Amino acid sequence: MCTFLAAVLPLAAQPQGAASAVPDDQQVMVLYERCLQLIEASGVASPELGRAGVPLAENMRQTLESLKFLGIRNPQLHYRFMTNLRAFVLISDTVPKPVPFPEIGRQQLAELRDNLGRIELYFQQQIASLQAELRSPDRDETARYRDANASLTAPDPKNPRVVFLGDSITDFWRLNEYFSGKDYVNRGISGQITSQMLARFQADVVQLKPAAVVILAGTNDIGRGVNPAVIQNNLTMICDLADLHKIKVILASILPVSDHHKKVNPMWERTKLRPPAAILEMNKWLQALCEKRGYTYLDYYPIMAGADGQLAPNLADDGLHPNPSGYRIMAPIATAAIEKALGPSNPAQPAGRKRRLF
């Protein structure tokens, strides 16, 4: 990643085209679609330009499909689209055009240049965000729970401690309201990905000496376009650490997402960044890992999904995070999984052999 940043910083620092508002993640995907439409249309106005731009347009089309599948937080793919678009704009300046050149063709090329400027501004913002993340003194937020961890008393064997590790879905869950009287410790941090949870596993899980850990992770990785193999490696290492310290592992499925609330807020169109197919594939891997290692698989997916396979609209208000109704459905499923992982609290002792009296 550092090598990639070094290579693209000169490009990112010099945006071209008209100065305009920086598009957000959803808007830039619409811009990409529009650019492909404009390139195709420009080939009608100038057949020679159309022929010259075919390989570039195909590269952009494939890159856009990769972004849809892998997630939008993938700077390499944005860079690929941007450089191919820039090459097309440069070609459009050099390829001879019909005389007279249609006014609609001029307008299309002008819009392409403007879109290129907006895309470069977006890319510059993405690179700046990555740089800030790399420079952060505590990018994994290992200090978030430092004071809370220090104030915890030793766990009571009669009331086993369970740590809930995760992202915002865990962070927003008021465990004491749903699991009264239990020593359940919330160590979720909003926005985190699996690599960050791995980095703080020692401080936020192992040192708390829990009997079990409930791990709900992966949705943000998918949303940022993290390679599935990287997600799986991170989760495997988290589980290895738990095994090393004799902590029972409960792996939760990634929750479904939905687009049901996008009319309220366009940013709540969730399936573009978190494709259901990618979530289901990761859940399949999680379940297989549980079966292979003897972990407990906590399957939230079927109880949270509606008839269309997306997160039921009554269980979340933004298509991603459960609302109180969603957490009420999740709680008993989590309880059952924890009880299964920990086993009977007071297993029956075998009766001693009675001695015969003479």
TIZA-944639 format. One record per residue (C-alpha): residue in three letters; x, y, z; chain; residue number from 1. Coordinates in Angstrom, 1 decimal. Layout:
% TIZA-944639
SEFI_code_px_py_pz_unit_pos
SEFI_Ala_X_Y_Z_A_NUM
...
***
This chain:
% TIZA-944639
SEFI_code_px_py_pz_unit_pos
SEFI_Met_0.0_0.0_0.0_A_1
SEFI_Cys_2.8_2.4_0.8_A_2
SEFI_Thr_4.4_1.8_-2.6_A_3
SEFI_Phe_1.1_2.4_-4.3_A_4
SEFI_Leu_0.7_5.7_-2.4_A_5
SEFI_Ala_4.1_6.9_-3.4_A_6
SEFI_Ala_3.3_6.2_-7.0_A_7
SEFI_Val_0.0_8.0_-7.2_A_8
SEFI_Leu_0.6_11.0_-4.9_A_9
SEFI_Pro_1.9_13.2_-7.7_A_10
SEFI_Leu_-1.2_12.4_-9.8_A_11
SEFI_Ala_-3.6_12.8_-6.9_A_12
SEFI_Ala_-2.1_16.2_-6.0_A_13
SEFI_Gln_-2.9_17.7_-9.4_A_14
SEFI_Pro_-6.6_17.3_-10.2_A_15
SEFI_Gln_-7.6_18.4_-13.7_A_16
SEFI_Gly_-10.9_19.6_-15.1_A_17
SEFI_Ala_-13.5_22.0_-13.6_A_18
SEFI_Ala_-13.4_22.6_-9.9_A_19
SEFI_Ser_-16.6_21.2_-8.3_A_20
SEFI_Ala_-17.8_19.5_-5.3_A_21
SEFI_Val_-16.0_16.2_-4.4_A_22
SEFI_Pro_-18.4_13.3_-5.1_A_23
SEFI_Asp_-19.1_10.8_-2.4_A_24
SEFI_Asp_-18.8_7.1_-2.7_A_25
SEFI_Gln_-22.3_6.6_-4.2_A_26
SEFI_Gln_-22.0_9.6_-6.6_A_27
SEFI_Val_-18.6_8.5_-8.0_A_28
SEFI_Met_-20.1_5.2_-9.0_A_29
SEFI_Val_-22.8_7.1_-10.9_A_30
SEFI_Leu_-20.1_9.2_-12.5_A_31
SEFI_Tyr_-18.3_6.1_-13.7_A_32
SEFI_Glu_-21.5_4.8_-15.3_A_33
SEFI_Arg_-22.0_8.2_-16.9_A_34
SEFI_Cys_-18.5_8.3_-18.3_A_35
SEFI_Leu_-19.0_4.9_-20.0_A_36
SEFI_Gln_-22.2_6.2_-21.6_A_37
SEFI_Leu_-20.4_9.3_-22.8_A_38
SEFI_Ile_-17.5_7.4_-24.3_A_39
SEFI_Glu_-20.0_5.1_-26.1_A_40
SEFI_Ala_-21.9_8.1_-27.4_A_41
SEFI_Ser_-18.8_10.0_-28.5_A_42
SEFI_Gly_-18.0_7.0_-30.8_A_43
SEFI_Val_-21.2_7.9_-32.7_A_44
SEFI_Ala_-20.1_11.5_-33.2_A_45
SEFI_Ser_-16.5_10.4_-34.1_A_46
SEFI_Pro_-16.2_6.8_-35.3_A_47
SEFI_Glu_-12.4_7.0_-35.3_A_48
SEFI_Leu_-12.4_8.1_-31.7_A_49
SEFI_Gly_-14.8_5.3_-30.9_A_50
SEFI_Arg_-12.4_2.7_-32.4_A_51
SEFI_Ala_-9.4_4.2_-30.6_A_52
SEFI_Gly_-11.2_4.2_-27.3_A_53
SEFI_Val_-12.5_0.6_-27.3_A_54
SEFI_Pro_-9.8_-1.0_-25.2_A_55
SEFI_Leu_-9.8_1.9_-22.7_A_56
SEFI_Ala_-13.6_1.7_-22.4_A_57
SEFI_Glu_-13.4_-2.1_-21.8_A_58
SEFI_Asn_-10.8_-1.6_-19.1_A_59
SEFI_Met_-13.0_0.9_-17.4_A_60
SEFI_Arg_-16.1_-1.4_-17.7_A_61
SEFI_Gln_-14.2_-4.3_-16.1_A_62
SEFI_Thr_-12.9_-2.0_-13.3_A_63
SEFI_Leu_-16.3_-0.8_-12.5_A_64
SEFI_Glu_-17.6_-4.4_-12.2_A_65
SEFI_Ser_-14.7_-5.2_-9.9_A_66
SEFI_Leu_-15.6_-2.2_-7.7_A_67
SEFI_Lys_-19.2_-3.3_-7.5_A_68
SEFI_Phe_-18.1_-6.8_-6.4_A_69
SEFI_Leu_-15.1_-6.0_-4.2_A_70
SEFI_Gly_-16.4_-2.8_-2.6_A_71
SEFI_Ile_-15.7_0.9_-3.3_A_72
SEFI_Arg_-12.9_1.4_-0.8_A_73
SEFI_Asn_-10.3_0.1_-3.2_A_74
SEFI_Pro_-7.9_2.9_-4.4_A_75
SEFI_Gln_-6.1_0.7_-6.9_A_76
SEFI_Leu_-9.3_0.2_-8.8_A_77
SEFI_His_-10.2_3.8_-8.7_A_78
SEFI_Tyr_-6.7_4.7_-10.0_A_79
SEFI_Arg_-7.1_2.2_-12.8_A_80
SEFI_Phe_-10.5_3.7_-13.9_A_81
SEFI_Met_-9.1_7.3_-13.6_A_82
SEFI_Thr_-6.0_6.6_-15.7_A_83
SEFI_Asn_-7.9_4.9_-18.4_A_84
SEFI_Leu_-10.4_7.8_-18.5_A_85
SEFI_Arg_-7.6_10.3_-18.6_A_86
SEFI_Ala_-6.0_8.4_-21.6_A_87
SEFI_Phe_-9.3_8.6_-23.4_A_88
SEFI_Val_-9.6_12.3_-22.9_A_89
SEFI_Leu_-6.1_12.8_-24.2_A_90
SEFI_Ile_-6.9_10.7_-27.2_A_91
SEFI_Ser_-10.0_12.7_-27.9_A_92
SEFI_Asp_-7.7_15.8_-28.2_A_93
SEFI_Thr_-5.5_14.2_-30.9_A_94
SEFI_Val_-7.8_12.0_-33.0_A_95
SEFI_Pro_-9.0_13.8_-36.1_A_96
SEFI_Lys_-12.7_14.6_-35.9_A_97
SEFI_Pro_-15.4_14.9_-38.6_A_98
SEFI_Val_-15.9_18.4_-40.1_A_99
SEFI_Pro_-18.2_19.8_-39.0_A_100
SEFI_Phe_-18.0_18.2_-35.6_A_101
SEFI_Pro_-21.5_17.9_-34.1_A_102
SEFI_Glu_-22.2_20.2_-31.2_A_103
SEFI_Ile_-23.6_17.3_-29.2_A_104
SEFI_Gly_-20.2_15.6_-29.5_A_105
SEFI_Arg_-18.4_18.7_-28.2_A_106
SEFI_Gln_-20.8_18.8_-25.2_A_107
SEFI_Gln_-20.2_15.1_-24.5_A_108
SEFI_Leu_-16.4_15.5_-24.5_A_109
SEFI_Ala_-16.7_18.6_-22.3_A_110
SEFI_Glu_-18.8_16.7_-19.8_A_111
SEFI_Leu_-16.2_13.9_-19.8_A_112
SEFI_Arg_-13.4_16.4_-19.0_A_113
SEFI_Asp_-15.5_17.8_-16.1_A_114
SEFI_Asn_-16.2_14.3_-14.8_A_115
SEFI_Leu_-12.5_13.4_-15.0_A_116
SEFI_Gly_-11.8_16.5_-12.8_A_117
SEFI_Arg_-14.4_15.4_-10.2_A_118
SEFI_Ile_-13.1_11.8_-10.2_A_119
SEFI_Glu_-9.6_13.1_-9.6_A_120
SEFI_Leu_-10.8_15.2_-6.7_A_121
SEFI_Tyr_-12.5_12.1_-5.3_A_122
SEFI_Phe_-9.3_10.1_-5.7_A_123
SEFI_Gln_-7.2_12.8_-4.1_A_124
SEFI_Gln_-9.5_12.7_-1.1_A_125
SEFI_Gln_-9.2_8.9_-0.9_A_126
SEFI_Ile_-5.4_9.1_-0.8_A_127
SEFI_Ala_-5.5_11.8_1.8_A_128
SEFI_Ser_-7.7_9.6_4.0_A_129
SEFI_Leu_-5.4_6.6_3.6_A_130
SEFI_Gln_-2.4_8.8_4.5_A_131
SEFI_Ala_-4.1_10.1_7.6_A_132
SEFI_Glu_-5.0_6.5_8.6_A_133
SEFI_Leu_-1.4_5.3_8.2_A_134
SEFI_Arg_-0.1_8.3_10.2_A_135
SEFI_Ser_-2.5_7.8_13.1_A_136
SEFI_Pro_-0.7_7.0_16.3_A_137
SEFI_Asp_-3.5_4.6_17.3_A_138
SEFI_Arg_-5.1_3.6_14.1_A_139
SEFI_Asp_-6.5_0.4_15.7_A_140
SEFI_Glu_-8.0_2.3_18.6_A_141
SEFI_Thr_-6.3_0.1_21.2_A_142
SEFI_Ala_-6.7_2.8_23.8_A_143
SEFI_Arg_-10.5_3.1_23.4_A_144
SEFI_Tyr_-11.2_0.7_26.3_A_145
SEFI_Arg_-8.0_1.1_28.2_A_146
SEFI_Asp_-9.7_2.7_31.3_A_147
SEFI_Ala_-12.7_0.4_31.2_A_148
SEFI_Asn_-10.5_-2.7_31.0_A_149
SEFI_Ala_-8.4_-1.5_33.9_A_150
SEFI_Ser_-11.5_-1.0_36.1_A_151
SEFI_Leu_-12.9_-4.5_35.5_A_152
SEFI_Thr_-12.7_-6.9_38.4_A_153
SEFI_Ala_-11.6_-10.5_38.0_A_154
SEFI_Pro_-14.3_-12.8_36.4_A_155
SEFI_Asp_-16.5_-14.9_38.7_A_156
SEFI_Pro_-16.4_-18.6_37.7_A_157
SEFI_Lys_-20.0_-18.9_38.7_A_158
SEFI_Asn_-21.0_-16.2_36.2_A_159
SEFI_Pro_-18.7_-16.7_33.1_A_160
SEFI_Arg_-17.4_-13.6_31.4_A_161
SEFI_Val_-18.1_-13.3_27.7_A_162
SEFI_Val_-16.6_-10.6_25.5_A_163
SEFI_Phe_-18.5_-9.4_22.5_A_164
SEFI_Leu_-15.9_-8.3_19.9_A_165
SEFI_Gly_-17.0_-6.4_16.8_A_166
SEFI_Asp_-17.7_-3.2_14.9_A_167
SEFI_Ser_-20.6_-0.7_15.2_A_168
SEFI_Ile_-23.2_-3.5_15.3_A_169
SEFI_Thr_-21.6_-4.6_18.5_A_170
SEFI_Asp_-20.7_-1.2_19.7_A_171
SEFI_Phe_-24.3_0.0_19.6_A_172
SEFI_Trp_-25.7_-3.0_21.4_A_173
SEFI_Arg_-26.5_-2.2_25.0_A_174
SEFI_Leu_-25.7_-5.6_26.4_A_175
SEFI_Asn_-26.9_-4.9_29.9_A_176
SEFI_Glu_-30.4_-4.3_28.6_A_177
SEFI_Tyr_-30.6_-7.6_26.8_A_178
SEFI_Phe_-28.6_-9.9_29.0_A_179
SEFI_Ser_-29.4_-8.9_32.6_A_180
SEFI_Gly_-27.2_-10.2_35.3_A_181
SEFI_Lys_-24.6_-11.6_32.9_A_182
SEFI_Asp_-20.9_-10.6_32.9_A_183
SEFI_Tyr_-21.0_-9.8_29.2_A_184
SEFI_Val_-18.5_-7.2_28.1_A_185
SEFI_Asn_-18.9_-5.0_25.0_A_186
SEFI_Arg_-15.7_-4.4_23.1_A_187
SEFI_Gly_-17.2_-3.2_19.8_A_188
SEFI_Ile_-15.7_-0.2_18.0_A_189
SEFI_Ser_-17.7_1.5_15.2_A_190
SEFI_Gly_-16.1_1.3_11.8_A_191
SEFI_Gln_-13.5_-1.3_12.5_A_192
SEFI_Ile_-12.3_-4.0_10.2_A_193
SEFI_Thr_-10.9_-7.4_11.1_A_194
SEFI_Ser_-7.2_-6.3_11.1_A_195
SEFI_Gln_-8.0_-3.7_13.8_A_196
SEFI_Met_-9.8_-6.2_15.9_A_197
SEFI_Leu_-6.8_-8.6_15.6_A_198
SEFI_Ala_-4.5_-5.7_16.7_A_199
SEFI_Arg_-6.5_-5.1_19.9_A_200
SEFI_Phe_-7.5_-8.7_20.7_A_201
SEFI_Gln_-4.8_-9.1_23.4_A_202
SEFI_Ala_-5.9_-5.9_25.2_A_203
SEFI_Asp_-9.6_-6.1_24.8_A_204
SEFI_Val_-10.2_-9.8_25.0_A_205
SEFI_Val_-7.3_-11.9_26.3_A_206
SEFI_Gln_-6.4_-9.7_29.2_A_207
SEFI_Leu_-10.0_-9.7_30.4_A_208
SEFI_Lys_-9.9_-13.5_31.0_A_209
SEFI_Pro_-13.2_-14.4_29.5_A_210
SEFI_Ala_-14.6_-17.9_29.2_A_211
SEFI_Ala_-15.8_-17.1_25.6_A_212
SEFI_Val_-15.7_-14.5_22.9_A_213
SEFI_Val_-18.5_-13.7_20.5_A_214
SEFI_Ile_-16.9_-12.4_17.2_A_215
SEFI_Leu_-19.1_-10.4_14.8_A_216
SEFI_Ala_-16.8_-9.0_12.1_A_217
SEFI_Gly_-16.4_-8.6_8.4_A_218
SEFI_Thr_-19.1_-6.3_7.1_A_219
SEFI_Asn_-16.8_-3.3_7.1_A_220
SEFI_Asp_-14.0_-5.3_5.4_A_221
SEFI_Ile_-16.4_-6.2_2.6_A_222
SEFI_Gly_-17.6_-2.6_2.4_A_223
SEFI_Arg_-14.1_-1.3_2.0_A_224
SEFI_Gly_-13.1_-3.9_-0.6_A_225
SEFI_Val_-10.7_-5.9_1.5_A_226
SEFI_Asn_-9.7_-9.1_-0.2_A_227
SEFI_Pro_-11.7_-12.1_1.2_A_228
SEFI_Ala_-8.5_-14.0_1.8_A_229
SEFI_Val_-7.2_-11.2_4.0_A_230
SEFI_Ile_-10.4_-11.2_6.0_A_231
SEFI_Gln_-10.2_-14.9_6.5_A_232
SEFI_Asn_-6.5_-14.7_7.6_A_233
SEFI_Asn_-7.3_-12.1_10.1_A_234
SEFI_Leu_-10.2_-14.0_11.6_A_235
SEFI_Thr_-8.2_-17.2_11.6_A_236
SEFI_Met_-5.4_-15.5_13.6_A_237
SEFI_Ile_-8.0_-14.1_16.0_A_238
SEFI_Cys_-9.3_-17.6_16.6_A_239
SEFI_Asp_-5.7_-18.9_17.0_A_240
SEFI_Leu_-5.2_-16.4_19.8_A_241
SEFI_Ala_-8.4_-17.4_21.5_A_242
SEFI_Asp_-7.4_-21.1_21.3_A_243
SEFI_Leu_-4.0_-20.3_22.7_A_244
SEFI_His_-5.6_-18.7_25.8_A_245
SEFI_Lys_-8.3_-21.4_26.1_A_246
SEFI_Ile_-11.2_-19.0_25.2_A_247
SEFI_Lys_-14.2_-20.5_23.7_A_248
SEFI_Val_-14.9_-19.1_20.2_A_249
SEFI_Ile_-18.3_-18.2_19.0_A_250
SEFI_Leu_-18.2_-16.9_15.4_A_251
SEFI_Ala_-21.2_-14.9_14.3_A_252
SEFI_Ser_-22.4_-14.7_10.7_A_253
SEFI_Ile_-22.3_-11.3_9.0_A_254
SEFI_Leu_-25.7_-9.7_9.0_A_255
SEFI_Pro_-27.6_-9.1_5.8_A_256
SEFI_Val_-27.9_-5.5_4.5_A_257
SEFI_Ser_-30.7_-3.8_2.6_A_258
SEFI_Asp_-31.6_-1.0_0.3_A_259
SEFI_His_-35.1_-0.5_1.9_A_260
SEFI_His_-34.3_2.9_3.3_A_261
SEFI_Lys_-32.4_4.5_0.4_A_262
SEFI_Lys_-35.3_6.8_-0.3_A_263
SEFI_Val_-34.8_8.3_3.2_A_264
SEFI_Asn_-31.1_8.7_2.5_A_265
SEFI_Pro_-29.3_7.7_-0.7_A_266
SEFI_Met_-26.3_6.7_1.4_A_267
SEFI_Trp_-28.4_3.9_2.8_A_268
SEFI_Glu_-28.3_1.9_-0.4_A_269
SEFI_Arg_-26.2_-0.8_1.2_A_270
SEFI_Thr_-26.0_-3.7_-1.3_A_271
SEFI_Lys_-23.6_-1.9_-3.7_A_272
SEFI_Leu_-20.8_-1.7_-1.1_A_273
SEFI_Arg_-21.8_-5.0_0.6_A_274
SEFI_Pro_-23.0_-7.3_-2.1_A_275
SEFI_Pro_-25.3_-10.1_-0.6_A_276
SEFI_Ala_-23.3_-12.7_-2.6_A_277
SEFI_Ala_-20.0_-11.6_-0.9_A_278
SEFI_Ile_-21.7_-11.7_2.6_A_279
SEFI_Leu_-23.1_-15.2_2.0_A_280
SEFI_Glu_-19.8_-16.5_0.7_A_281
SEFI_Met_-18.0_-15.2_3.8_A_282
SEFI_Asn_-20.7_-16.7_6.1_A_283
SEFI_Lys_-20.2_-20.0_4.3_A_284
SEFI_Trp_-16.5_-19.8_5.1_A_285
SEFI_Leu_-17.2_-18.9_8.8_A_286
SEFI_Gln_-19.5_-21.9_9.2_A_287
SEFI_Ala_-17.0_-24.2_7.6_A_288
SEFI_Leu_-14.3_-22.9_10.0_A_289
SEFI_Cys_-16.6_-23.5_13.0_A_290
SEFI_Glu_-17.3_-27.1_11.8_A_291
SEFI_Lys_-13.6_-27.8_11.2_A_292
SEFI_Arg_-12.4_-26.4_14.6_A_293
SEFI_Gly_-15.4_-27.3_16.8_A_294
SEFI_Tyr_-16.4_-23.7_17.4_A_295
SEFI_Thr_-20.0_-22.5_17.9_A_296
SEFI_Tyr_-21.5_-20.9_14.8_A_297
SEFI_Leu_-23.9_-18.0_15.7_A_298
SEFI_Asp_-26.1_-17.7_12.6_A_299
SEFI_Tyr_-27.9_-14.3_12.7_A_300
SEFI_Tyr_-28.5_-14.2_9.0_A_301
SEFI_Pro_-31.7_-16.2_8.5_A_302
SEFI_Ile_-33.5_-14.5_11.4_A_303
SEFI_Met_-32.6_-11.0_10.3_A_304
SEFI_Ala_-33.3_-11.4_6.6_A_305
SEFI_Gly_-36.7_-10.7_5.1_A_306
SEFI_Ala_-38.4_-12.6_2.3_A_307
SEFI_Asp_-36.2_-10.8_-0.3_A_308
SEFI_Gly_-33.0_-12.0_1.4_A_309
SEFI_Gln_-32.1_-8.5_2.5_A_310
SEFI_Leu_-32.1_-7.1_6.1_A_311
SEFI_Ala_-35.7_-6.9_7.1_A_312
SEFI_Pro_-36.9_-3.3_7.0_A_313
SEFI_Asn_-38.5_-3.4_10.5_A_314
SEFI_Leu_-35.2_-4.6_12.0_A_315
SEFI_Ala_-33.0_-1.7_10.9_A_316
SEFI_Asp_-33.6_1.9_10.2_A_317
SEFI_Asp_-30.6_2.4_7.8_A_318
SEFI_Gly_-30.2_-1.0_6.1_A_319
SEFI_Leu_-27.1_-1.9_8.1_A_320
SEFI_His_-27.4_-1.4_11.9_A_321
SEFI_Pro_-30.0_-3.3_13.9_A_322
SEFI_Asn_-32.6_-1.2_15.7_A_323
SEFI_Pro_-34.0_-2.2_19.1_A_324
SEFI_Ser_-36.3_-4.7_17.4_A_325
SEFI_Gly_-33.3_-6.2_15.6_A_326
SEFI_Tyr_-31.3_-6.6_18.8_A_327
SEFI_Arg_-34.3_-8.2_20.5_A_328
SEFI_Ile_-34.3_-10.9_17.9_A_329
SEFI_Met_-30.5_-11.4_18.0_A_330
SEFI_Ala_-30.3_-11.6_21.8_A_331
SEFI_Pro_-31.9_-15.1_22.4_A_332
SEFI_Ile_-29.9_-16.5_19.4_A_333
SEFI_Ala_-26.7_-15.2_21.0_A_334
SEFI_Thr_-27.7_-16.6_24.4_A_335
SEFI_Ala_-28.3_-20.1_22.9_A_336
SEFI_Ala_-24.9_-20.0_21.2_A_337
SEFI_Ile_-23.1_-18.9_24.4_A_338
SEFI_Glu_-24.8_-21.7_26.4_A_339
SEFI_Lys_-23.9_-24.2_23.8_A_340
SEFI_Ala_-20.2_-23.1_23.8_A_341
SEFI_Leu_-19.9_-23.0_27.5_A_342
SEFI_Gly_-21.9_-26.1_28.2_A_343
SEFI_Pro_-24.0_-26.8_31.3_A_344
SEFI_Ser_-23.2_-24.4_34.1_A_345
SEFI_Asn_-23.5_-27.1_36.7_A_346
SEFI_Pro_-23.0_-30.5_35.1_A_347
SEFI_Ala_-24.3_-33.4_37.0_A_348
SEFI_Gln_-21.6_-35.2_39.0_A_349
SEFI_Pro_-21.5_-39.0_38.6_A_350
SEFI_Ala_-22.9_-40.7_41.7_A_351
SEFI_Gly_-20.2_-42.3_43.9_A_352
SEFI_Arg_-20.4_-46.1_44.3_A_353
SEFI_Lys_-22.2_-47.0_47.5_A_354
SEFI_Arg_-20.3_-49.2_49.9_A_355
SEFI_Arg_-22.1_-52.2_51.2_A_356
SEFI_Leu_-22.4_-52.4_55.0_A_357
SEFI_Phe_-21.9_-55.7_56.7_A_358
***
